[in-house]
Amino acid sequence: MSGPGADEIPAPDALKACCAAAYQHDAVALLLGESYHPGGPRLTRRLADALGLTPRERVLDVASGTGGTALLLARDHAVQVDGVDLGTESVAKAAAVAVAAGLDGRVRFHLGDAERLPFDDATFDAVVCECAFCTFPDKPTAAAEIARVLRPGGRAGITDITLTGPLDERLAGLAGWVACIADARSADDYTRILARAGLRTTRVERHDDALTSMIDMIEARLRGIRIVRPTALAGVRVETVLEMTALARTAVEQGTAGYALMIAQKPRTL
């Protein structure tokens, strides 16, 4: 995945476009499979349970990617889901998968920015955002947008990387940002950002093992693909990715990086 050097952090809009483009790369699907976030479907189901989703509720999936979370929620909880993502190809792929799964009547995907959600106020009963909030350049605005589109009493569910200390400088550049770690915050920081948007955090769970498992999976798949299908990794800086995963594993082992599930609620009355 070529682009600016590790120390060249572009302007916010360019950064978001860079992240969206990176996650549309075919190699990402090979390395991550159907789920682009730590914990996979297991943690998505845990998130849905923590949100208390009920049939016919309307749910928004922010940074929905190729649609894995949105489709799982619609299928398992009989909810109506809208997914929004900045990647044109991701939105198209997600829509095609929904049609193939016979869920296009209950799942819709939209092209849009998390910091400028294309929905009216008080539209959704719940909002989910998995392993993406940490990549948003303007987190307070993204949190305010989530709060805006939630109905009074609505719930927000986030799973994301957390940081409790400084990163190795090699993880702090663009590659680390695209890898969903460079601009991660502590769970307390996320709570404060949500609170300023009017969302009260009601639950925080640690799932650091999910992050370690994803790191292990990426390394194993990358090494295997490099042997049996090297052409599939065209444009991927393999040694850079392996360096990043090794640094990320060290950060988890040292307690600097982790993974958390958070639930927050919008007040029923202002």
N, C-alpha and C positions, 0 to 999 in steps of 0.2 A: 504494500500500500504506500505508494510514493506520495510526496508532497513536501511541505516545508520541513526544514530540519527540526531536530528535537527541541532546540531552544527558540524556535521562531513561532511564538504564539500570535496568530492573526487577530484582527479585529473581531468583535463578538459575532456579527452576522456571517463573516467568512469562517469563523471557527465552527459555528453551527452547521454550515454547509459542508465543511470538511468532515465533521463527525457523521453527518447523514450519508455522505458519499462513502466513507469507510465502511459503514455497516451495510451498505448495499453490495459490497464486493463479494463475488462468488465464494472466495476463500473463507469468508466469515461463516457462511452456512456450513461449509465443510468442517470447520473447527468447532463451531458451537452447536451444530445440529438444529433441532426445532426450537430450542429455547435459548434466547440471547442473554439470559441473566442467571446469576448464581442461584442454585436451588431448584431451577427448572420448574416443571409442573407441580412438584411436591410443595414447593414454597408458595407458588401461586395459589394452590388450594388452601394452604394455611392462611394466606392473606385474605382470601374470600371468606373463610370461616370467621376470621377476626373482624371483618367488616360486617358480618351478619347479613349477607346478601339474601334477598328473598325474591321469588318469582315475580316477573313483570317490572321490577325496578329498572331504572335507566342508569347505565354505568358508562363513564368515559374512561378510556385507556389512553393516557398521555404518553407520547413517544411509543406508539404501538408496534413499530417495526413491521415484521411480516405477519403479525396477527396472532401469534401463539396464545398470548394471554387473553385477548378479546374472545377468541373462539372457545377457549376452555371455559371461560366464565359463562358464555351464552349456552354452551352445551351442558355444563354441569349444574348451573343454577337458574336456568330458564329466565335470564335477564336480557334486556335489550342493550346492546353495546355499540357505542361509537368509538372508533379508534382514530387518533390523529397523529400524524407523523410528518416530518420535514422532508423525508426521502420519497421522491416520485416513484421510483422503482419499488420501494418497500410497500407503498400504498397499493400499487397495482398488483403486486404478488399477493398481498393479504386479501384483497378483494377477490382474486381468482381462487384462492384457497377456500374462502367462505362459500363461494358458489359451488365448488367441488364437494364441500362438506354438507351442502344443503342448508347452510345457515345464513345465506345472504338476506333472508327476510328478517333476521334478528341482529345481524352485525353489519355495520356500515363503516367504511374507512374514508378518511378525509385528509387532504393535504393541508398542513397547517403548522404553525409555530406555537410551542408551549407557552411562550411569552405573549402571544396574541391569539388566544384560542378563538376559533371561528364559531362560537356558540353564544346564545343569549344568556342573560343572567338567570340564575336559579333553574337551570335545565335538568341537572342530574341529581340522583339520589346518592351516588357514590362516584368517586374518582380514584383510579389506580395509576401508579407510575412506578415501573419496576426498573431499577438500575439505570436511571436516566436523569433524575433530578440533579445528581452531582455534576452532570455535564452542562447544565444550563448556565450560560454566562451570567444572567441576571436572575438569581434565585428568588429574591424578594418579589419581583414582578411575576415570575412563574407561580409562586405560592399565592399571590393575590388573584391571579387568573383562576387558579383551582378553586379558591374560596368564592370567587364571583359566580362561577357556573354551578356551584353546589346550591341545592335548595336548603332552606333553613332546616337544621337538624341533619343535614347530609354528612357523609363520612368520606375522609380521604385516607387511602392506604398506600404507603410507600415502602418499597424495599430498596435498600441502597448501600453502597460502600460508605463506611465511616472511617475517619482519620482522627487520631488522638495526639498526633505529633508531626513533626516535619518529615517529609519524604526525602529519599535519596534524590539528588538533583536530576538524575537521569529519568526519574519517574515524574518529575515536576514540569517537563516540557510538553510539547504538543502530543507526542506519542502516548504519554501518560494520561493526557486529557481524553484523547480518543479511546483509550483503554478504560475509561470511567474511573480514574483514580486521582488524577492530578488536582482537581478542584473539589474533591469530596470534603465533607466537614464532619465534625463530631455529631453524635446523636443530640447532644445538648444544643449545638448550633442549629441543627435542623429544627428542633423544637422551638427555638427562639424565632427563626424565620417564619415558621408556620403561625406562631402566636401573633406576630406583627401583622399577619394577613387575616387574623381573626379566627384561626383554627386552633382549638385546644387539643393537645396531644393526650390521648387516654391510654395508650399502650406502646411500649417499646420492648422488642424482643431481640436478642442477639442470635445471629445465625452465621458465625464466623466460619464454621465448618463448610458451609455452602460455597464460600469464596475459595477456600483451599481446594475443595473438590473440583471447582471449575478450572482453577489454575492447573491442577494435575491433568485434567481432561484435555485442555488446550495443548499442553506440552506433548502428551502421548499421541494425540491426533496429528499434530504438526510433524513430529518425527516420523510417524507412519506414512503420512501423505508424501513427505519429502522422498521417501524410499520408493513407494509404489506408484505415485502420480505426481511427479515433480512439476509437470506442466500446469497442474491445477493451482500452483502457488506462484504463477507468474505475477510479478509486480509486488510480491510480498517480501519484505526484508526479514527473512527467516531468523537470522542470528539476532536481529534487533528484537523480534517478538520473544525469542527464548530468553534474551537478557531481561526483558521487561517482566516476564513471568517469574523468573528467578528472583528478581528484586521484589516483586509483589509478594511472593511466598515468604521471603525474609521479613517483610513488613508485617505480615499476618502473624508469623511466629514470634516476633518481638512485641506484638500487641499494638503496633502503630496503626495497622489497617484491620478492618473487620467488616461485618455485614449485619445490617439491622432491618427489622420490620417495624414500621411505625403506623399507628392509627391516630387520626385526629378528627375532630368533629366541629362543624359549624354550629353556632348557637341557634336554637330554635326561634328565638326572638332577639332583636337588637336592643 
